[in-house]
Amino acid sequence: MAVTYLLLARLPEGRLSAFDAYESAVLPLLAEHGGRLERRLRALDDRTEAHLVSFPSDEHVAAYPADPRRSAAAPLLESSEAAIELLAVRDVR
């Protein structure tokens, strides 16, 4: 069963370049794990970013953070000092 997540990243002022470096390293890995970045939105002040990401199954979701290339990029995320919130979401119609 397909699953969708909303990721909210709140960035301290001046940390956008570090966060962008992390995103450049890990977002291309999504497709290799069946993931799809549906939307990527950034607040006008560059301090908050939102991603809507879907995966075909929970197994695909689990494989993405387990990818060693993503783990290798973790210091970039840490240096961005981003506060990350990840929410499983569903469509409401």
Secondary structure, 3 states (H helix, E strand, C coil): CCEEEEEEEECCCCCHHHHHHHHHHHHHHCHHHCCEEEEEEECCCCCEEEEEEEECCHHHHHHHHHCHHHHHCHHHHHHHCCEEEEEEECCCC
